[in-house]
Amino acid sequence: MSEAERGATTPEPVDDLLAAATTTAYFWGRVAGDGELTRDRVTVRAGDETAADALAAVAGAGRTDHDHRVAARESAHDASIVRFEDEYELQVFGAPAERAAAALGLPIDGQPGGYRFDAFADHRPQLVRGVLEACGTVCFRESAESVGVSFVHDDEALLRTVRSLLDAAEPDVPTDDLSATSSGGHWFGLADDADAAAFARWVYSGSDDSGLYSAARRGKLRRSVERATGSEVGELSG
């Protein structure tokens, strides 16, 4: 575990996972991006212990109440590339699954979703952060010395919703059109003229105080922005 993970703030559990708050916005963003709902449970996955502990804490589970394994994952843009990564899985049993399907339009039991996130309008950075960490990619483009940020998912409806969230964000975050991936999914990225540094600061605003973040993903975005801009941006936590 890294120093950032050991020193991460632990969020407080919430009484109602459907109440509008920074914690629940992040939680449901992670579920939408890399989770699923059935009638009796919510399943959500995370790629590092910091995020896994945060999700467990929000749901009122113990810090170690999640399963850890090494999972094989195909590259979002090239199905011939397979990476082996840490994966933590948390399950929440009971009423939240059906309530989230009804209130937020999340898919349940394989049915299409409508993705109604209006309840989190005041917590848009945390919601987008959850989706970014769950199904987003971050890279530094050597040839252009720029930052690539994209969102990849099998459900085109989710990506259209995320684009609309970014369209309404402050600062302005222009995006490209949706495209198909080689593995049969869909993706879109921030446009070439998007201010990646401003986006990074916006999406991780207040993350140190809340503890709602993936240490690995936040660190990668920070390093990519610093390489592209030639200036330090700090820990993206202000």
Secondary structure in CASP SS format (residue, H / E / C, confidence):
PFRMAT SS
TARGET T0000
AUTHOR 0000-0000-0000
METHOD secondary structure of the structure
MODEL  1
M C 1.00
S C 1.00
E H 1.00
A H 1.00
E H 1.00
R H 1.00
G C 1.00
A C 1.00
T C 1.00
T C 1.00
P C 1.00
E C 1.00
P C 1.00
V C 1.00
D C 1.00
D C 1.00
L C 1.00
L C 1.00
A C 1.00
A C 1.00
A C 1.00
T H 1.00
T H 1.00
T H 1.00
A H 1.00
Y H 1.00
F H 1.00
W H 1.00
G H 1.00
R H 1.00
V H 1.00
A H 1.00
G H 1.00
D H 1.00
G E 1.00
E E 1.00
L E 1.00
T E 1.00
R C 1.00
D C 1.00
R E 1.00
V E 1.00
T E 1.00
V E 1.00
R E 1.00
A E 1.00
G C 1.00
D C 1.00
E H 1.00
T H 1.00
A H 1.00
A H 1.00
D H 1.00
A H 1.00
L H 1.00
A H 1.00
A H 1.00
V H 1.00
A C 1.00
G C 1.00
A C 1.00
G C 1.00
R C 1.00
T C 1.00
D C 1.00
H C 1.00
D E 1.00
H E 1.00
R E 1.00
V E 1.00
A E 1.00
A E 1.00
R E 1.00
E E 1.00
S C 1.00
A C 1.00
H C 1.00
D C 1.00
A C 1.00
S C 1.00
I C 1.00
V E 1.00
R E 1.00
F E 1.00
E E 1.00
D E 1.00
E E 1.00
Y E 1.00
E E 1.00
L E 1.00
Q E 1.00
V E 1.00
F E 1.00
G C 1.00
A C 1.00
P H 1.00
A H 1.00
E H 1.00
R H 1.00
A H 1.00
A H 1.00
A H 1.00
A H 1.00
L H 1.00
G C 1.00
L C 1.00
P C 1.00
I E 1.00
D C 1.00
G C 1.00
Q C 1.00
P C 1.00
G C 1.00
G C 1.00
Y C 1.00
R C 1.00
F C 1.00
D H 1.00
A H 1.00
F H 1.00
A H 1.00
D H 1.00
H H 1.00
R H 1.00
P H 1.00
Q H 1.00
L H 1.00
V H 1.00
R H 1.00
G H 1.00
V H 1.00
L H 1.00
E H 1.00
A H 1.00
C H 1.00
G E 1.00
T E 1.00
V E 1.00
C E 1.00
F E 1.00
R E 1.00
E C 1.00
S C 1.00
A C 1.00
E C 1.00
S E 1.00
V E 1.00
G E 1.00
V E 1.00
S E 1.00
F E 1.00
V E 1.00
H E 1.00
D C 1.00
D C 1.00
E H 1.00
A H 1.00
L H 1.00
L H 1.00
R H 1.00
T H 1.00
V H 1.00
R H 1.00
S H 1.00
L H 1.00
L H 1.00
D H 1.00
A C 1.00
A C 1.00
E C 1.00
P C 1.00
D C 1.00
V C 1.00
P C 1.00
T E 1.00
D C 1.00
D C 1.00
L C 1.00
S E 1.00
A E 1.00
T C 1.00
S C 1.00
S C 1.00
G C 1.00
G C 1.00
H E 1.00
W E 1.00
F E 1.00
G E 1.00
L E 1.00
A C 1.00
D C 1.00
D C 1.00
A C 1.00
D C 1.00
A H 1.00
A H 1.00
A H 1.00
F H 1.00
A H 1.00
R H 1.00
W H 1.00
V H 1.00
Y C 1.00
S C 1.00
G C 1.00
S H 1.00
D H 1.00
D H 1.00
S H 1.00
G C 1.00
L C 1.00
Y C 1.00
S C 1.00
A H 1.00
A H 1.00
R H 1.00
R H 1.00
G H 1.00
K H 1.00
L H 1.00
R H 1.00
R H 1.00
S H 1.00
V H 1.00
E H 1.00
R H 1.00
A H 1.00
T H 1.00
G C 1.00
S C 1.00
E C 1.00
V C 1.00
G C 1.00
E C 1.00
L C 1.00
S C 1.00
G C 1.00
END
